[in-house]
Amino acid sequence: MAGNVWEWMENYYDKDEDVRALRGGSWFVDNTSLRCSARDVSNPVGRGSGVGFRVLRSKENSPAKIRKKTAGLDLSEKDIEDAIAWAKRK
């Protein structure tokens, strides 16, 4: 998935905790940023076509945990409900 979109990380970029870390590069940056270990920074309230998040499914993905992990991201309630519904699929 490297090079698809910058992926939001749960951790903050620095100790000020005002911006979140991004990893993995994006399709619109140079090839030196396409590594999975590439790191960048962004404010979660911003939008862009090159930033997203990966939805993971596990037995531990309860609706409460999904809401907690997406808190602070600029997502609509429908986006969050869709992620919860997707996580419930078997």
N, CA, C and O of each residue as an XYZ file, in Angstrom:
360
protein
N       0.813     -1.202      0.000
C       0.000      0.000      0.000
C       0.854      1.263      0.000
O       0.314      2.363     -0.120
N       2.143      1.137      0.128
C       3.001      2.325      0.140
C       2.798      3.113     -1.150
O       2.701      2.542     -2.237
N       2.739      4.404     -1.010
C       2.579      5.256     -2.174
C       1.145      5.560     -2.530
O       0.894      6.361     -3.430
N       0.196      4.944     -1.853
C      -1.210      5.206     -2.122
C      -1.590      6.561     -1.532
O      -1.847      7.505     -2.279
N      -1.629      6.670     -0.236
C      -1.857      7.946      0.449
C      -0.999      7.978      1.710
O      -0.627      6.930      2.238
N      -0.686      9.181      2.193
C      -0.087      9.298      3.514
C      -1.103      8.740      4.497
O      -2.295      9.034      4.402
N      -0.635      7.944      5.431
C      -1.540      7.305      6.387
C      -1.452      8.002      7.743
O      -0.364      8.184      8.290
N      -2.616      8.390      8.277
C      -2.651      8.995      9.608
C      -2.143      8.004     10.636
O      -2.483      6.822     10.589
N      -1.334      8.480     11.557
C      -0.850      7.658     12.661
C      -1.572      8.091     13.934
O      -2.042      9.225     14.031
N      -1.658      7.199     14.895
C      -2.335      7.513     16.147
C      -1.520      8.488     16.995
O      -2.075      9.247     17.790
N      -0.207      8.459     16.817
C       0.664      9.300     17.640
C       0.802     10.722     17.074
O       0.539     10.981     15.900
N       1.220     11.618     17.954
C       1.503     12.994     17.536
C       2.896     13.063     16.935
O       3.737     12.202     17.193
N       3.134     14.084     16.136
C       4.421     14.254     15.463
C       5.494     14.728     16.426
O       6.651     14.323     16.313
N       5.125     15.578     17.368
C       6.105     16.108     18.314
C       5.477     16.233     19.700
O       4.311     15.894     19.896
N       6.250     16.715     20.639
C       5.780     16.796     22.025
C       4.727     17.868     22.244
O       4.041     17.853     23.266
N       4.582     18.803     21.300
C       3.566     19.850     21.431
C       2.158     19.304     21.255
O       1.194     19.930     21.695
N       2.026     18.148     20.619
C       0.746     17.480     20.381
C      -0.266     18.376     19.662
O      -1.460     18.354     19.963
N       0.234     19.161     18.709
C      -0.681     20.008     17.940
C      -0.876     19.496     16.513
O      -1.793     19.928     15.816
N      -0.028     18.593     16.090
C      -0.153     18.003     14.754
C       0.102     16.498     14.849
O       0.840     16.039     15.720
N      -0.510     15.746     13.955
C      -0.368     14.283     13.942
C       0.690     13.847     12.930
O       0.982     14.549     11.962
N       1.244     12.687     13.182
C       2.237     12.110     12.284
C       1.542     11.401     11.125
O       0.451     10.852     11.274
N       2.194     11.426      9.982
C       1.766     10.706      8.787
C       2.896      9.778      8.374
O       4.066     10.097      8.582
N       2.562      8.643      7.796
C       3.584      7.713      7.305
C       3.207      7.186      5.931
O       2.030      7.107      5.582
N       4.221      6.827      5.160
C       4.027      6.027      3.969
C       4.024      6.717      2.629
O       3.929      6.033      1.610
N       4.121      8.016      2.566
C       4.165      8.681      1.273
C       2.838      8.679      0.548
O       1.843      8.140      1.034
N       2.843      9.288     -0.616
C       1.613      9.409     -1.390
C       1.948      9.440     -2.869
O       3.104      9.636     -3.243
N       0.965      9.250     -3.693
C       1.157      9.187     -5.134
C       1.619     10.512     -5.733
O       2.146     10.517     -6.846
N       1.444     11.614     -5.050
C       1.810     12.898     -5.645
C       3.109     13.494     -5.100
O       3.394     14.665     -5.351
N       3.897     12.719     -4.365
C       5.190     13.201     -3.867
C       6.320     12.494     -4.595
O       6.094     11.532     -5.329
N       7.551     12.983     -4.386
C       8.686     12.355     -5.069
C       8.952     10.952     -4.522
O       8.471     10.584     -3.450
N       9.729     10.181     -5.285
C       9.915      8.764     -4.950
C      10.697      8.536     -3.655
O      10.661      7.426     -3.124
N      11.395      9.530     -3.130
C      12.105      9.343     -1.863
C      11.140      9.287     -0.682
O      11.524      8.854      0.404
N       9.906      9.712     -0.877
C       8.916      9.704      0.201
C       7.955      8.529      0.118
O       6.992      8.474      0.884
N       8.185      7.599     -0.779
C       7.251      6.486     -0.961
C       7.531      5.295     -0.057
O       6.764      4.332     -0.047
N       8.609      5.347      0.693
C       8.923      4.253      1.611
C       7.881      4.187      2.734
O       7.302      5.208      3.107
N       7.646      2.997      3.265
C       6.720      2.851      4.398
C       7.217      3.619      5.614
O       6.416      4.050      6.444
N       8.518      3.792      5.727
C       9.089      4.494      6.868
C       9.098      6.012      6.697
O       9.475      6.725      7.627
N       8.693      6.520      5.538
C       8.658      7.973      5.325
C       7.717      8.605      6.339
O       6.660      8.049      6.638
N       8.090      9.745      6.860
C       7.314     10.401      7.915
C       7.055     11.846      7.527
O       7.929     12.517      6.977
N       5.866     12.316      7.811
C       5.502     13.704      7.561
C       4.558     14.139      8.675
O       4.320     13.398      9.629
N       4.031     15.334      8.543
C       3.201     15.906      9.590
C       2.037     16.654      8.948
O       2.172     17.206      7.856
N       0.894     16.668      9.633
C      -0.253     17.433      9.146
C      -1.215     17.677     10.305
O      -1.214     16.963     11.308
N      -2.022     18.696     10.132
C      -3.068     18.993     11.096
C      -4.290     18.150     10.729
O      -4.712     18.172      9.573
N      -4.863     17.418     11.666
C      -5.983     16.525     11.340
C      -7.226     17.215     10.801
O      -8.074     16.550     10.206
N      -7.365     18.510     10.984
C      -8.556     19.177     10.457
C      -8.413     19.500      8.978
O      -9.393     19.880      8.337
N      -7.224     19.359      8.426
C      -7.018     19.633      7.006
C      -7.525     18.505      6.135
O      -7.734     17.387      6.605
N      -7.719     18.804      4.876
C      -8.155     17.800      3.908
C      -7.195     17.785      2.733
O      -6.551     18.790      2.431
N      -7.104     16.652      2.080
C      -6.271     16.545      0.901
C      -6.488     15.209      0.231
O      -6.910     14.245      0.869
N      -6.199     15.150     -1.054
C      -6.407     13.909     -1.795
C      -5.297     12.899     -1.558
O      -5.401     11.754     -1.997
N      -4.240     13.302     -0.871
C      -3.135     12.390     -0.656
C      -3.008     11.889      0.771
O      -1.991     11.289      1.120
N      -4.024     12.122      1.612
C      -3.974     11.706      3.017
C      -5.203     10.875      3.331
O      -6.311     11.224      2.923
N      -5.019      9.781      4.050
C      -6.154      8.932      4.410
C      -5.815      8.063      5.595
O      -4.849      8.335      6.308
N      -6.581      7.039      5.814
C      -6.289      6.090      6.875
C      -6.664      4.702      6.399
O      -7.512      4.534      5.523
N      -6.029      3.726      6.981
C      -6.267      2.344      6.605
C      -7.242      1.728      7.593
O      -7.064      1.852      8.804
N      -8.251      1.076      7.090
C      -9.229      0.403      7.945
C      -8.752     -1.028      8.154
O      -8.520     -1.769      7.199
N      -8.615     -1.394      9.404
C      -8.196     -2.743      9.749
C      -9.333     -3.470     10.420
O     -10.162     -2.864     11.099
N      -9.366     -4.747     10.230
C     -10.395     -5.548     10.852
C      -9.746     -6.534     11.806
O      -8.806     -7.244     11.450
N     -10.255     -6.562     13.001
C      -9.814     -7.559     13.975
C     -10.964     -7.817     14.929
O     -11.950     -7.080     14.936
N     -10.843     -8.834     15.715
C     -11.886     -9.152     16.680
C     -11.998     -8.084     17.750
O     -13.013     -7.996     18.441
N     -10.956     -7.270     17.891
C     -10.935     -6.254     18.931
C     -11.440     -4.897     18.456
O     -11.387     -3.930     19.216
N     -11.925     -4.797     17.230
C     -12.407     -3.513     16.705
C     -13.856     -3.268     17.113
O     -14.772     -3.443     16.310
N     -14.053     -2.871     18.341
C     -15.395     -2.538     18.804
C     -15.739     -1.133     18.322
O     -14.837     -0.347     18.033
N     -17.025     -0.801     18.230
C     -17.401      0.560     17.832
C     -16.743      1.625     18.707
O     -16.338      2.671     18.200
N     -16.631      1.378     20.005
C     -16.006      2.357     20.903
C     -14.539      2.562     20.552
O     -14.051      3.692     20.577
N     -13.825      1.479     20.222
C     -12.413      1.604     19.859
C     -12.247      2.327     18.530
O     -11.309      3.106     18.362
N     -13.150      2.077     17.584
C     -13.081      2.770     16.297
C     -13.319      4.256     16.502
O     -12.613      5.082     15.923
N     -14.304      4.606     17.319
C     -14.573      6.021     17.592
C     -13.379      6.690     18.268
O     -13.046      7.833     17.955
N     -12.739      5.983     19.187
C     -11.583      6.544     19.889
C     -10.423      6.769     18.918
O      -9.763      7.807     18.967
N     -10.175      5.799     18.035
C      -9.060      5.915     17.101
C      -9.291      6.977     16.036
O      -8.327      7.527     15.503
N     -10.541      7.277     15.714
C     -10.818      8.288     14.696
C     -11.096      9.654     15.300
O     -11.323     10.614     14.563
N     -11.085      9.766     16.624
C     -11.313     11.061     17.279
C     -10.226     12.036     16.846
O      -9.050     11.679     16.780
N     -10.620     13.244     16.556
C      -9.667     14.265     16.149
C      -9.433     14.324     14.652
O      -8.854     15.289     14.151
N      -9.879     13.298     13.927
C      -9.766     13.332     12.469
C     -10.997     14.018     11.899
O     -12.073     13.972     12.495
N     -10.844     14.637     10.777
C     -11.942     15.359     10.158
C     -12.793     14.390      9.338
O     -12.752     14.389      8.108
N     -13.571     13.558     10.057
C     -14.421     12.564      9.414
C     -15.873     12.846      9.743
O     -16.206     13.288     10.843
N     -16.725     12.584      8.776
C     -18.151     12.752      9.036
C     -18.654     11.569      9.858
O     -18.008     10.524      9.924
N     -19.799     11.746     10.473
C     -20.413     10.663     11.240
C     -20.685      9.464     10.335
O     -20.559      8.318     10.765
N     -21.059      9.728      9.082
C     -21.309      8.640      8.131
C     -20.026      7.852      7.860
O     -20.066      6.624      7.783
N     -18.882      8.542      7.712
C     -17.613      7.847      7.507
C     -17.301      6.920      8.675
O     -16.857      5.789      8.479
N     -17.534      7.406      9.886
C     -17.257      6.602     11.078
C     -18.217      5.419     11.153
O     -17.799      4.299     11.448
N     -19.500      5.661     10.888
C     -20.485      4.573     10.893
C     -20.153      3.535      9.825
O     -20.319      2.338     10.060
N     -19.685      3.974      8.653
C     -19.284      3.039      7.599
C     -18.103      2.187      8.051
O     -18.068      0.988      7.775
N     -17.136      2.789      8.741
C     -15.987      2.037      9.244
C     -16.426      1.012     10.279
O     -15.920     -0.110     10.297
N     -17.370      1.394     11.147
C     -17.890      0.466     12.159
C     -18.633     -0.691     11.478
O     -18.449     -1.851     11.848
N     -19.457     -0.378     10.500
C     -20.202     -1.428      9.789
C     -19.249     -2.368      9.067
O     -19.453     -3.582      9.067
N     -18.203     -1.810      8.450
C     -17.216     -2.644      7.746
C     -16.502     -3.562      8.730
O     -16.262     -4.729      8.417
N     -16.157     -3.055      9.917
C     -15.439     -3.855     10.913
C     -16.308     -4.994     11.453
O     -15.782     -6.011     11.905
N     -17.630     -4.830     11.410
C     -18.529     -5.870     11.917
C     -18.734     -7.005     10.936
O     -19.213     -8.072     11.320
N     -18.377     -6.794      9.655
C     -18.566     -7.861      8.661
C     -17.713     -9.066      8.994
O     -16.627     -8.947      9.562
N     -18.225    -10.221      8.631
C     -17.454    -11.451      8.878
C     -16.929    -12.015      7.600
O     -16.258    -13.047      7.609
